[in-house]
Amino acid sequence: MTEADDFAVEMHYYQMRIAGRLDDEFVTSFCPAGTEATWDADGTRLERIETDQSGIIGLIRSLHNLGCTILYLERKEQ
């Protein structure tokens, strides 16, 4: 095992639900490419968020800075 292997980035898929409606511009600007957004009466669902741990933390911080309420966050199997 090399030193570079110790710092390998693990990509995962995540799904989250946010209270309220996020607009398409937010999804395009702040979510990784390929993220799918759906909307219903309960809020916004973001699916197929493919990123590493630091990427999901960055997305959570962006949502927090906008005053959004995250209802749940789940890591999904690929």
N, C-alpha and C positions, 0 to 999 in steps of 0.2 A: 504494500500500500504506500503510495507516495503522499507527500505533504499536500499536494493539490487535492487528493481524494478526501482529505479531512475537511475541506471547505466546499465540497460539492453542493450545489443548489438543488434542493428537492422541490419540484413543481407539483402542485396539487390543484384539484378542482374544488371550488367553493360555491356555496349557494347562500344567499342572504335575503332577508325580507326587511324592508324599511317602511316605517309609517309614513304615509303621504306619497305624493307622486314626484319622482325624479324625472326631469325632462330628458329628452334624447341628447341634448347638448352635454349634459353632465355625464351620461353613459359613454358618449364618444370621447370626451375629454379626459375622464378620470379612470375608466375601467379598461382592463386589457382587451385587446382585439379579440373578437369571438364571444364576448360576454353577451348573453341574451337577457333582455329586459321585458317583463310583462307587467301589466298594471291591472288592478281590480279595485273593488270598493275598499279593501283593507290596506292598500298601499302598493309598493313596488317590489317585485321579486326580481333579483339578479341571479342568473344561473350561468353555469359553465364559465365561471371566473377562473381562468387558469393563471396561476401565479405562485410565487414562493411566499414564505412567511413574511418577509419584509414588504412585499407588494401588497399583501392583504392588510397589513398594519397601516401602510400608507393610504389605502382606500378607506379604512376605518377612520383615520385621522381627518381625511377630507370630508367625510360625512359628518363627523363631529364638529368640524369648523363651520359647517353650514347649518348646524343645529338640528340635524336629522336624528331620529330615534331608530336605532337598529333593534328590530324585534327578535331576530335570531341570525346566527351565523353557523354554518355547518360545512365541514369538509366532506366531500363526496368521493366515492371510489371512481376511478376512471373508467 
